[in-house]
Amino acid sequence: MMRCPVCKNNAHTRTSRYLTNKTKESYYQCQNIRCSCTFKTLESLARIISAPETEENITIVT
């Protein structure tokens, strides 16, 4: 969820699509009926902070 850039109320995603593996384009609509601003965002991965172990390194204990 994003905040409306005009009135700062909550805005909900109306639609989104991946442009690349690491970038998503989303269209939002403000939930404030008096504003109803519709806007587009681009969300992208900046960096991975902690990656999971690779399958070769995972030990399964039974």
C-alpha positions in Angstrom: 0.0 0.0 0.0 1.1 3.5 -0.8 0.0 6.9 0.4 -1.5 9.3 -2.0 1.0 11.9 -3.1 -1.7 14.6 -3.1 -3.7 14.1 0.2 -1.6 11.6 2.0 -4.4 9.1 2.6 -4.1 5.4 1.8 -4.1 4.3 -1.8 -4.8 0.8 -3.0 -3.3 -1.0 -5.9 -5.6 -1.3 -8.9 -3.3 -3.2 -11.2 0.4 -4.1 -11.5 2.8 -5.9 -13.8 6.4 -6.9 -13.7 8.5 -5.0 -16.2 11.6 -7.1 -15.3 12.5 -9.7 -12.7 13.3 -6.9 -10.3 11.0 -4.1 -11.3 7.2 -3.8 -10.9 4.9 -1.1 -12.3 1.8 -0.4 -10.2 -1.3 1.8 -10.6 -2.9 3.1 -7.4 -6.1 4.9 -6.6 -6.5 7.1 -3.5 -9.2 5.9 -1.1 -10.2 9.4 -0.2 -13.4 9.9 -2.2 -12.9 13.6 -2.4 -9.4 13.2 -3.9 -9.5 9.9 -5.9 -6.0 10.6 -7.3 -4.8 7.8 -9.6 -1.0 7.5 -9.9 1.7 5.1 -11.2 4.7 3.8 -9.3 7.8 1.8 -10.2 9.0 -0.6 -7.5 12.5 -2.1 -7.8 14.8 -4.3 -5.8 17.7 -2.3 -4.3 19.6 -5.2 -2.7 19.2 -8.5 -1.0 20.1 -8.2 2.7 20.0 -11.9 3.6 19.7 -14.6 1.0 18.5 -18.2 1.8 21.0 -21.0 1.7 21.4 -22.7 -1.7 19.9 -26.2 -2.0 23.3 -27.8 -2.0 24.1 -26.4 1.4 20.8 -27.3 3.1 20.9 -30.4 5.4 17.6 -32.2 5.9 17.3 -33.8 9.3 14.8 -36.6 9.7 
